[in-house]
Structure formats: structure tokens, C-alpha cells
Amino acid sequence: QVQLVESGGGSVQAGGSLRLSCLASDYTYGGLFMGWFRQAPGKEREGVAAVNNDGTTSYADSVKGRFTISQDNAKNTLYLQMNSLKPEDTAMYYCAAAPKYGGNWSPGLRAANYAYWGQGTQVTVSS
């Protein structure tokens, strides 16, 4: 079983920055795909950023150039650096994980491909 705990959310004005963290436990971290998702009230959960099997990263078009996903395997921690925040970035942000079973497949930004989810951390951006 994988435990994921997010932190770093908060309230910020438009143009500001936040860094989210996600600590993964009870699993061999290197054996996980990791990604960030968000869900705003009344909207479906959407993929924000993910680390792929080859080490590359994927981003939603709406956050490209503003958000950066990174991970520290020694600390079992995933990060999401969010810059130039906009009111439309307001949402609950979730960390997600999927086990690696080998091969070249990556879960990418599709929520259904992830088996484990954190409780979420709220990000609110005011204009």
C-alpha cells in the first residue's frame, strides 16, 4: 500500500508562486510513476504534470511554462513548483502514484492510470 501526503498549498495572489510537495511512503519510491492532478469545484479531475518512464515530463497545456514537476528519490518526495499563478489555477491539488511493472508504458496525465491518491492540498489564487 502506498501512502501519499501532500503539503504546500495555500492562498496567493495572481502572479505569485507556491511549491507543493508529496511524500510517498510504504513503497519502494523508485518503483512508482508519480503525477500531479487538480480538481476545481464542479469540474472533472485533470492531469497537471507527470514524470514519464524515460524521465521526461508531461504537462497540461494550461500550465506549460509556469509549472515544473520534479522529484527527489532520496527523500521519496515529488514536487510541483507553480509560478505565475492565475485565478483559474484555483483547485484541490492531488498527488498520484502508479506502480512500475516494466516496459515503456507511462501513465501520463490520465487519472484512471493511477492507483494511489493523496488527500489533496488546496490552492487558491485571488485576482
Phi and psi in degrees as GROMACS dihedral restraints (atoms count N, CA, C in turn):
[ dihedral_restraints ]
;  ai    aj    ak    al  type     phi  dphi    fc
    3     4     5     6     1  -104.2    20    10
    4     5     6     7     1   131.3    20    10
    6     7     8     9     1  -107.3    20    10
    7     8     9    10     1   129.3    20    10
    9    10    11    12     1  -123.1    20    10
   10    11    12    13     1   128.1    20    10
   12    13    14    15     1  -128.0    20    10
   13    14    15    16     1   116.3    20    10
   15    16    17    18     1   -91.3    20    10
   16    17    18    19     1   153.8    20    10
   18    19    20    21     1  -154.3    20    10
   19    20    21    22     1   167.0    20    10
   21    22    23    24     1   104.6    20    10
   22    23    24    25     1    -4.9    20    10
   24    25    26    27     1   -70.6    20    10
   25    26    27    28     1   171.9    20    10
   27    28    29    30     1   165.7    20    10
   28    29    30    31     1  -167.4    20    10
   30    31    32    33     1  -108.7    20    10
   31    32    33    34     1   136.2    20    10
   33    34    35    36     1  -147.9    20    10
   34    35    36    37     1   154.3    20    10
   36    37    38    39     1   -82.3    20    10
   37    38    39    40     1   157.4    20    10
   39    40    41    42     1   -54.7    20    10
   40    41    42    43     1   137.0    20    10
   42    43    44    45     1    94.1    20    10
   43    44    45    46     1   -12.0    20    10
   45    46    47    48     1   -82.6    20    10
   46    47    48    49     1  -176.2    20    10
   48    49    50    51     1  -132.4    20    10
   49    50    51    52     1   152.5    20    10
   51    52    53    54     1  -144.6    20    10
   52    53    54    55     1   153.0    20    10
   54    55    56    57     1  -123.8    20    10
   55    56    57    58     1   119.5    20    10
   57    58    59    60     1   -92.0    20    10
   58    59    60    61     1   147.0    20    10
   60    61    62    63     1  -126.7    20    10
   61    62    63    64     1   150.5    20    10
   63    64    65    66     1  -138.8    20    10
   64    65    66    67     1   115.2    20    10
   66    67    68    69     1   -95.1    20    10
   67    68    69    70     1   125.1    20    10
   69    70    71    72     1  -104.4    20    10
   70    71    72    73     1   134.5    20    10
   72    73    74    75     1  -136.5    20    10
   73    74    75    76     1   170.6    20    10
   75    76    77    78     1    62.2    20    10
   76    77    78    79     1    29.8    20    10
   78    79    80    81     1  -160.4    20    10
   79    80    81    82     1   157.1    20    10
   81    82    83    84     1   -75.3    20    10
   82    83    84    85     1   105.3    20    10
   84    85    86    87     1   -55.1    20    10
   85    86    87    88     1   -39.7    20    10
   87    88    89    90     1   -64.5    20    10
   88    89    90    91     1   -12.6    20    10
   90    91    92    93     1   -94.4    20    10
   91    92    93    94     1    18.9    20    10
   93    94    95    96     1  -123.9    20    10
   94    95    96    97     1   141.5    20    10
   96    97    98    99     1   -84.9    20    10
   97    98    99   100     1   142.8    20    10
   99   100   101   102     1  -129.2    20    10
  100   101   102   103     1   146.9    20    10
  102   103   104   105     1  -155.0    20    10
  103   104   105   106     1   165.9    20    10
  105   106   107   108     1  -115.6    20    10
  106   107   108   109     1   138.0    20    10
  108   109   110   111     1  -130.6    20    10
  109   110   111   112     1   165.3    20    10
  111   112   113   114     1  -145.8    20    10
  112   113   114   115     1   155.1    20    10
  114   115   116   117     1  -143.1    20    10
  115   116   117   118     1   120.4    20    10
  117   118   119   120     1   -94.6    20    10
  118   119   120   121     1   156.0    20    10
  120   121   122   123     1   -55.2    20    10
  121   122   123   124     1   130.6    20    10
  123   124   125   126     1    78.9    20    10
  124   125   126   127     1     3.4    20    10
  126   127   128   129     1  -120.6    20    10
  127   128   129   130     1   161.4    20    10
  129   130   131   132     1   -76.5    20    10
  130   131   132   133     1   155.8    20    10
  132   133   134   135     1   -67.7    20    10
  133   134   135   136     1   134.6    20    10
  135   136   137   138     1  -126.2    20    10
  136   137   138   139     1   147.0    20    10
  138   139   140   141     1   -74.3    20    10
  139   140   141   142     1   136.1    20    10
  141   142   143   144     1  -106.4    20    10
  142   143   144   145     1   -51.0    20    10
  144   145   146   147     1  -157.8    20    10
  145   146   147   148     1   149.4    20    10
  147   148   149   150     1  -151.7    20    10
  148   149   150   151     1   154.1    20    10
  150   151   152   153     1  -100.4    20    10
  151   152   153   154     1   128.2    20    10
  153   154   155   156     1   -90.8    20    10
  154   155   156   157     1   171.2    20    10
  156   157   158   159     1   -61.6    20    10
  157   158   159   160     1   -31.8    20    10
  159   160   161   162     1   -90.5    20    10
  160   161   162   163     1     8.9    20    10
  162   163   164   165     1    89.7    20    10
  163   164   165   166     1    -7.6    20    10
  165   166   167   168     1   -75.9    20    10
  166   167   168   169     1   172.1    20    10
  168   169   170   171     1  -124.5    20    10
  169   170   171   172     1   152.5    20    10
  171   172   173   174     1  -123.0    20    10
  172   173   174   175     1   143.1    20    10
  174   175   176   177     1  -134.7    20    10
  175   176   177   178     1   148.4    20    10
  177   178   179   180     1   -66.0    20    10
  178   179   180   181     1   145.7    20    10
  180   181   182   183     1   -56.7    20    10
  181   182   183   184     1   -34.1    20    10
  183   184   185   186     1   -69.1    20    10
  184   185   186   187     1   -15.5    20    10
  186   187   188   189     1  -118.4    20    10
  187   188   189   190     1    -3.6    20    10
  189   190   191   192     1   -57.9    20    10
  190   191   192   193     1   135.0    20    10
  192   193   194   195     1    84.8    20    10
  193   194   195   196     1   -10.6    20    10
  195   196   197   198     1  -116.3    20    10
  196   197   198   199     1   -34.3    20    10
  198   199   200   201     1  -109.1    20    10
  199   200   201   202     1   147.5    20    10
  201   202   203   204     1  -135.2    20    10
  202   203   204   205     1   125.5    20    10
  204   205   206   207     1   -96.8    20    10
  205   206   207   208     1   140.3    20    10
  207   208   209   210     1  -152.1    20    10
  208   209   210   211     1   165.1    20    10
  210   211   212   213     1  -144.5    20    10
  211   212   213   214     1   148.0    20    10
  213   214   215   216     1  -117.1    20    10
  214   215   216   217     1    98.8    20    10
  216   217   218   219     1   -64.1    20    10
  217   218   219   220     1   -31.0    20    10
  219   220   221   222     1   -65.5    20    10
  220   221   222   223     1   -27.3    20    10
  222   223   224   225     1  -105.5    20    10
  223   224   225   226     1     4.5    20    10
  225   226   227   228     1    52.0    20    10
  226   227   228   229     1    39.9    20    10
  228   229   230   231     1  -128.6    20    10
  229   230   231   232     1   137.0    20    10
  231   232   233   234     1  -107.8    20    10
  232   233   234   235     1   142.7    20    10
  234   235   236   237     1  -124.3    20    10
  235   236   237   238     1   156.2    20    10
  237   238   239   240     1  -137.3    20    10
  238   239   240   241     1   107.5    20    10
  240   241   242   243     1   -86.9    20    10
  241   242   243   244     1   122.1    20    10
  243   244   245   246     1  -118.1    20    10
  244   245   246   247     1   115.7    20    10
  246   247   248   249     1  -115.5    20    10
  247   248   249   250     1   164.1    20    10
  249   250   251   252     1    48.6    20    10
  250   251   252   253     1    49.2    20    10
  252   253   254   255     1   -64.9    20    10
  253   254   255   256     1   145.7    20    10
  255   256   257   258     1  -120.9    20    10
  256   257   258   259     1   156.6    20    10
  258   259   260   261     1   -54.9    20    10
  259   260   261   262     1   -32.8    20    10
  261   262   263   264     1   -72.1    20    10
  262   263   264   265     1    -5.7    20    10
  264   265   266   267     1   -83.5    20    10
  265   266   267   268     1    -6.7    20    10
  267   268   269   270     1   -60.7    20    10
  268   269   270   271     1   124.0    20    10
  270   271   272   273     1  -178.3    20    10
  271   272   273   274     1   169.9    20    10
  273   274   275   276     1   -85.4    20    10
  274   275   276   277     1   128.7    20    10
  276   277   278   279     1  -104.6    20    10
  277   278   279   280     1   132.8    20    10
  279   280   281   282     1  -120.5    20    10
  280   281   282   283     1   141.0    20    10
  282   283   284   285     1   -93.3    20    10
  283   284   285   286     1   142.2    20    10
  285   286   287   288     1  -137.3    20    10
  286   287   288   289     1   153.7    20    10
  288   289   290   291     1  -139.2    20    10
  289   290   291   292     1   148.8    20    10
  291   292   293   294     1  -138.1    20    10
  292   293   294   295     1   135.5    20    10
  294   295   296   297     1   -64.7    20    10
  295   296   297   298     1   147.0    20    10
  297   298   299   300     1   -91.6    20    10
  298   299   300   301     1   125.7    20    10
  300   301   302   303     1  -111.4    20    10
  301   302   303   304     1     6.9    20    10
  303   304   305   306     1    99.7    20    10
  304   305   306   307     1   170.2    20    10
  306   307   308   309     1    83.1    20    10
  307   308   309   310     1  -171.2    20    10
  309   310   311   312     1  -100.6    20    10
  310   311   312   313     1     2.9    20    10
  312   313   314   315     1   -70.6    20    10
  313   314   315   316     1   141.6    20    10
  315   316   317   318     1  -131.5    20    10
  316   317   318   319     1   142.1    20    10
  318   319   320   321     1   -73.4    20    10
  319   320   321   322     1   -21.1    20    10
  321   322   323   324     1    60.2    20    10
  322   323   324   325     1  -138.1    20    10
  324   325   326   327     1  -102.9    20    10
  325   326   327   328     1    16.7    20    10
  327   328   329   330     1   -95.1    20    10
  328   329   330   331     1   116.3    20    10
  330   331   332   333     1   -59.1    20    10
  331   332   333   334     1   -35.6    20    10
  333   334   335   336     1   -64.6    20    10
  334   335   336   337     1   -16.8    20    10
  336   337   338   339     1   -83.9    20    10
  337   338   339   340     1    -4.3    20    10
  339   340   341   342     1  -108.5    20    10
  340   341   342   343     1   136.5    20    10
  342   343   344   345     1   -97.6    20    10
  343   344   345   346     1   -24.9    20    10
  345   346   347   348     1  -122.9    20    10
  346   347   348   349     1   141.0    20    10
  348   349   350   351     1  -136.9    20    10
  349   350   351   352     1   144.3    20    10
  351   352   353   354     1   -83.4    20    10
  352   353   354   355     1  -179.4    20    10
  354   355   356   357     1   -82.4    20    10
  355   356   357   358     1   -16.0    20    10
  357   358   359   360     1    97.4    20    10
  358   359   360   361     1   155.2    20    10
  360   361   362   363     1  -136.1    20    10
  361   362   363   364     1   133.6    20    10
  363   364   365   366     1   -82.4    20    10
  364   365   366   367     1   133.9    20    10
  366   367   368   369     1  -120.4    20    10
  367   368   369   370     1   124.2    20    10
  369   370   371   372     1  -125.1    20    10
  370   371   372   373     1   123.7    20    10
  372   373   374   375     1  -116.5    20    10
  373   374   375   376     1   121.5    20    10
  375   376   377   378     1  -102.0    20    10
  376   377   378   379     1   150.1    20    10
